[in-house]
Amino acid sequence: MSDTRQSLSDLKEIAEGTVAEAAIAAEGFVAAPVQPSAPLREKEVDAQGRAYATGRRKDAVARVWLKPGTGKITVNGRDQEVYFARPTLRLVINQPFGVSDREGQYDVVCTVKGGGLSGQAGAVKHGIAQALSKFEPALRGAVKTAGFLTRDSRTVERKKYGKAKARRSFQFSKR
């Protein structure tokens, strides 16, 4: 295709589409029919109709199973109010449902190992977000935009020899 732009007015016409349509017709390009946007991913569900995902945060690993239900969340065989006593941790766990407007529509069963309660809550949140995007691929964009599908890779720095902690030196004694 030859470039025959002479001035800025030609660029304006191209942007408006008047010259572009003529150039495309002259070159013999045929416009492809527009397909309705289908989800790029397929729904991933096991034999029981559940979506499975693994969530990780700090040293905690959460295995999460998600299925349609009444909104009950079970962590290590206990209700979320019992396992995560602090309201802020329960708030963290329910964030993926709030972003996708799916509060009270899914039951969650998960097992968590390692780390502390805060890391475990973050791992469950990560797992719920992954499982939700597998169960309903159309929600992936909203959950990804909120940043819930990305694993937070920050971990505790290891202790070095000759130091009290990772970077803290022992107290200096002049005498």
Buried (B, 14 or more C-beta within 10 A) or exposed (E): EEEEEEEEEEEEBBEEEEBEEEBBEEEEEEEEEEEEEEEEEEEEBEEEEBBBBBBBBBBBBBBBBBBEEEEEBBBEEEEBEEBBEEEEBBEBBBBBBEBBEBEEEBBBBBBBEBBEBBBBBBBBBBBBBBBBBBBBBEBBEBBBEBEBBEEBEEEEEEEEEEEEEEEEEEEEEEE
